[in-house]
Amino acid sequence: MKYLKRVIISIAFLVSANAFSQTISKNALGLRVGDNDGFGGEISYQRYLSENNRLEFDLGFRDSKNVEAFKLVGLYQWVFPLENRFNWYVGAGAGLGSFNNPENSGAFALVAGNVGIEYNFNIPLLLSLDVRPELGFNDEFSDDLDLDIAFGIRYQF
């Protein structure tokens, strides 16, 4: 029991020391939740390349009685500091997806832009709000301009 207490206290100390010393992490993993043209939430991963540049990958699923679909979007983002721990960012990218509905099935492609604001907490938490216009290419499923507004919450490591 005595050793278990020491292990728990040591782990808690290391986690808290890491959490409060961390300002910019190389990775962030979490959710991006919005309308997303029916895809709803996305699993979101960010990989920092440098202090002002990063990659973001978002994987969205859609499963209803009318359609099953998924899409993967990759974005290159430029990050600019505003004040304190606030940043704004802008990016561009592309994506691919697949769909299956009662009438047909197939694949689609899209190009996307991205602009948003984020807050980087002293703990390894990143909150964001962004807009991502997407132009899809497929006559049956996604051939228009969609405006995706979403809230992101990510754990940084």
SULMO-V892602 format. One record per residue. N is the residue number from 1. PHI is phi in whole degrees, -180 to 180 (999 if undefined). OMEGA is omega in whole degrees, 0 to 359 (none if undefined). D_LAST is the distance of its C-alpha to the last C-alpha in whole Angstrom. Layout:
((N,PHI,OMEGA,D_LAST) (N,PHI,OMEGA,D_LAST))
This chain:
((1,999,181,31) (2,-63,180,30) (3,-70,178,28) (4,-62,177,26) (5,-61,180,26) (6,-63,179,24) (7,-64,180,22) (8,-63,179,20) (9,-64,179,21) (10,-64,179,19) (11,-64,179,16) (12,-62,179,16) (13,-64,181,16) (14,-64,180,14) (15,-65,181,11) (16,-69,178,13) (17,-64,178,13) (18,-67,183,9) (19,-65,184,9) (20,-85,178,12) (21,-95,186,12) (22,-87,176,9) (23,-114,177,10) (24,-123,180,9) (25,-102,180,6) (26,-78,184,7) (27,-134,173,5) (28,-145,182,6) (29,-133,180,8) (30,-178,182,11) (31,-122,172,15) (32,-121,189,17) (33,-115,178,20) (34,-168,179,24) (35,-67,174,27) (36,51,177,26) (37,53,178,30) (38,91,179,30) (39,-81,178,26) (40,66,181,25) (41,-77,177,21) (42,-127,168,19) (43,-80,188,16) (44,-122,178,14) (45,-129,176,11) (46,-119,177,10) (47,-125,180,10) (48,-74,177,11) (49,-96,176,14) (50,-154,183,15) (51,-59,185,15) (52,-117,182,17) (53,-137,177,17) (54,-155,172,14) (55,-109,174,15) (56,-130,177,15) (57,-124,182,16) (58,-126,180,17) (59,-117,182,19) (60,-114,178,22) (61,-123,175,25) (62,-141,181,28) (63,-141,178,30) (64,-135,180,34) (65,-72,181,37) (66,-95,184,38) (67,-156,170,35) (68,-118,183,32) (69,-157,170,30) (70,-145,174,26) (71,-149,176,25) (72,-122,180,22) (73,-120,175,22) (74,-117,182,20) (75,-130,169,20) (76,-101,185,19) (77,-123,172,19) (78,-106,185,20) (79,-112,182,18) (80,-126,179,20) (81,-71,176,20) (82,-104,180,22) (83,-155,182,23) (84,51,183,20) (85,-108,176,17) (86,-88,174,19) (87,-132,167,18) (88,-123,183,20) (89,-146,178,20) (90,-140,182,22) (91,-157,178,22) (92,-146,180,24) (93,-175,183,24) (94,-149,180,25) (95,-156,178,25) (96,-134,178,27) (97,-158,180,28) (98,-140,179,31) (99,-141,177,33) (100,-148,177,36) (101,-131,184,38) (102,-59,182,42) (103,-84,183,44) (104,-164,176,41) (105,-147,180,38) (106,170,181,36) (107,-121,176,34) (108,-145,177,33) (109,-126,178,31) (110,-151,168,30) (111,-116,186,29) (112,-142,169,26) (113,-114,182,26) (114,-159,173,23) (115,-144,182,23) (116,-165,178,21) (117,-130,181,20) (118,-142,175,17) (119,-126,182,16) (120,-103,183,13) (121,-70,173,13) (122,-69,173,13) (123,-89,184,10) (124,-75,182,7) (125,-129,180,9) (126,-127,176,11) (127,-111,182,14) (128,-143,173,17) (129,-137,184,20) (130,-144,176,22) (131,-122,179,25) (132,-131,173,25) (133,-72,180,28) (134,-126,176,29) (135,-109,184,32) (136,-92,180,33) (137,-128,173,35) (138,-174,184,37) (139,-64,185,40) (140,-84,192,40) (141,-122,189,37) (142,-144,182,35) (143,-123,183,37) (144,-139,178,36) (145,-95,178,34) (146,-111,179,32) (147,-109,184,30) (148,-103,176,27) (149,-106,185,25) (150,-147,175,22) (151,-107,180,20) (152,-116,172,16) (153,-135,186,13) (154,-135,173,10) (155,-94,181,7) (156,-98,177,4) (157,-147,none,0))
